[in-house]
């Protein structure tokens, strides 16, 4: 998973799409993949469902 540094997600605090800092792959209860990390600008927790 070499594309970890280019994961983008919507930041609720900044109110726009930002690059995710230190994304990690997690699995939801139903088995779907997701990414969890911090906003590169403000440091708020971010979450994105999907590969």
N, C-alpha and C positions, 0 to 999 in steps of 0.2 A: 504494500500500500504506500507507494512513493508519493502519491498526490495529497498526502495529509496536510501539507502546508498551504494548499490552495482551496481549502474548504471554505465556502461562504455560506452565511446564514443571516437571517433577519435579527437585528439587535433591537430589543424593545425600548431600551433606554435612548439609543441614538436615533431610532426610528428610520433606519435604512439598512441595506445589506452591507455587511462588513466581513472581513476575513477573520476566520476563527483561529485563535491562538492555542496551541497544544491540543489539537483535536484527538479524541480517543474513540475507538469503535466500541459501541455497546449494543446489546441485543435486548429488545423489548420482550415483555411477557409472552406476546403472541408470536415471537420468533423473527420479527422484522428487524433489519439492521438500522442503526442510527449512529449519529456522531454527537459527542458532547465536548464542549470546550469553553473558552472565554473569549470575549470580544477583544480584538487587538487594540482598540482605541480606549474604551472605558473600563474594561475588565469585568463586565457583567457576564453571568452565565448564559451560554447559548446552547441550543439544541436543534438538531436537524434530523428528521426521519428520512431514511433512504440511504443508498450506497454513496 
